Amino acid sequence: MPKETYIPCLLRLFRQYGYDGATLSKISEATGLGKASLYHHFPGGKDEMVETVLDYIQQWLGQNILSALQSEGDALTKLQRMCDRLNELYEGGEQPCLFAILLLGSARDVFHNSVKALLHTWIDAIANVLIGAGINQKLARHRGEDAVIMIQGSLILSQGLNDPSVFQRVIQRLPQDLCRAG
């Protein structure tokens, strides 16, 4: 099977255990591949596995989030579509964000630039929607950053409290909060 077959499993593992905790033994057990087969599919080891997952997330972000933000409709509609897709990705707040996980421990040095680029792309796309709605560039950028803070923060709090309603509440009100005047 092609290595892309294993992306959902790897995403789950890295979300659950983080980079350092997702050992090759755990990855081997979860994928059903021996260590030799893992290295056959991913010669670069665990780093290549994470890069493959990040590439998948980048594609998903483009196909689901960026396309929603660049679609037809007013700003509120576009932002609501984004939130609907995020709700799917994070399973209503039940799943943590891989970005946050990859910015901890030894993974930070390896994946910081990739995560940073993805975050900038996302923030810029939100800001562009708000600029199109008549919000000045500086405020639009701040609101784009605030949106990501609210999304990521609510995911962390949902995980910490074992209460996905925190994330759901943020996702429901976020489009209106971003589009408010002033």
URVENNOR-V943268 format. One record per residue. N is the residue number from 1. PHI is phi in whole degrees, -180 to 180 (NA if undefined). Layout:
BEGIN
N PHI
N PHI
END
This chain:
BEGIN
1 NA
2 -70
3 -63
4 -61
5 -59
6 -92
7 -59
8 -57
9 -66
10 -64
11 -59
12 -59
13 -64
14 -68
15 -65
16 -75
17 -109
18 77
19 -66
20 -69
21 -81
22 -83
23 -74
24 -60
25 -63
26 -65
27 -65
28 -61
29 -63
30 -70
31 -87
32 79
33 -101
34 -69
35 -61
36 -64
37 -68
38 -60
39 -71
40 -66
41 -75
42 -130
43 -58
44 -84
45 71
46 -63
47 -60
48 -67
49 -62
50 -65
51 -59
52 -64
53 -65
54 -64
55 -61
56 -62
57 -64
58 -61
59 -64
60 -62
61 -58
62 -64
63 -75
64 -113
65 -88
66 -64
67 -65
68 -65
69 -75
70 -103
71 -79
72 -71
73 121
74 -80
75 -59
76 -60
77 -64
78 -62
79 -68
80 -66
81 -61
82 -58
83 -64
84 -61
85 -67
86 -64
87 -61
88 -67
89 -58
90 -96
91 48
92 68
93 97
94 -77
95 -108
96 -78
97 -89
98 -65
99 -56
100 -62
101 -66
102 -78
103 -98
104 -115
105 61
106 -69
107 -68
108 -55
109 -64
110 -79
111 -113
112 -55
113 -64
114 -66
115 -65
116 -58
117 -63
118 -65
119 -64
120 -61
121 -60
122 -66
123 -61
124 -61
125 -66
126 -64
127 -59
128 -62
129 -63
130 -70
131 -62
132 -63
133 -91
134 98
135 -86
136 -64
137 -58
138 -64
139 -66
140 -61
141 -64
142 -62
143 -68
144 -62
145 -64
146 -60
147 -60
148 -67
149 -60
150 -65
151 -65
152 -66
153 -63
154 -69
155 -67
156 -63
157 -65
158 -59
159 -67
160 -65
161 -92
162 54
163 -142
164 -68
165 -65
166 -62
167 -62
168 -61
169 -64
170 -64
171 -62
172 -70
173 -98
174 -57
175 -57
176 -67
177 -62
178 -69
179 -89
180 -63
181 -70
182 77
END
